[in-house]
Amino acid sequence: MLPTTMLAMAFAPLERRLGAEHRPLPAVGQADVLLRVLACGVCRTDLHIVDGDLPVHCASVVPGHEIVGEVVAMGSRASRFCLGQRVGVPWLGATCGHCMYCGMARENLCEQPVFTGYDRDGGFAEFASADERFCFALPDRYDSAHAAPLLCAGLIGYRAWSLAGALAPRRLGLYGFGAAAHIVCQLAVAQGQQVFAFTRDGDTSAQAFARSLGAVWAGSSSDKAPELLDAALIFAPAGELVPVALTATRKGATVVCAGIHMSRIPAFDYRLLWGERTLRSVANLTREDGIGFFTLLDKYPVHTHVQTYPLRNANQALDDLRAGAVNGAAVLIP
């Protein structure tokens, strides 16, 4: 039998820290699956929620949207998965299905979205429920801890890379070499692209990490790349990197801001954008992104580098992420 309560690391806006609570098991809607959480990635978006960078959506919420869990119960209309099956839960937890954007097959821009770990409780807990229509089957070759970062770092990195032209750029710049960049780097290198990694100034550990994954060059964000870039993805939430990345690109290049939050972008001369350069953002993900990403992983498997923490140490994981002390991805294990 399932327990009646679970341990959860919940967040209340006035506290700016996670607190351990014993809560009832999550409610299971008709299209939901109830999951025993096996692992949950710690994403920079979780940090933005806890640090108050994003607007408050709930008076109290359990963060976590890179959930790997085992199905232990199903709603009356849930039929995609079986009891005991391992599934993944991403940031996009549900959409309205009838707004203009949903009608245009752009569900990532839905007017009434539900986000995991923001609008409904997420995976910093022993159990979580999720709408099965927005869950993904996971490749068997990844254990649960290594699969968790695929569900946001991987998916958002894939979407950002796709919006930058996917395989079209020969020289790809990655600004901020964290969980998403370390996955994109491996995919790009496997397909013959040259990757240039830009890290926090003086972060030689991250630079060595990037080179170990196949980057042809790694340096600080303030350094000049040895060649002009065909595209750049900005994963660091630092607005001042936008003109820096534009300066590093050739004419016709695309610069993609890949985070959900970024500090103020400073004014810059039009000449940095001129030459038909494109500056764009990434918003959330679509289920089609998941299909494309996991299909690509079948052909070009990547290794996710993870640093695991017990669930009760979620605050330490957030502190380490905030300090840039995680190479790869942080993952909580209940």
Secondary structure by P-SEA (a helix, b strand, c coil): ccccbbbbbcccccccbbbbbbcccccccccbbbbccccccccaaaaaaaaccccccccccccccbbbbcccccccccccccccccccccccccccccccccccccccccccccccccccccccccccccccccbbbbbcccccccccccccaaaaaaaaaaaaccccccbbbbccccaaaaaaaaaaaaabbbbbbbccccaaaaaaaaaaacccccccccccccccccbbbbccccccaaaaaaaaccccbbbbbcccccccccccccccccccccccccccccaaaaaaaaaaaaabbbbbbbccccccaaaaaaaaaaacccccbbbbcc
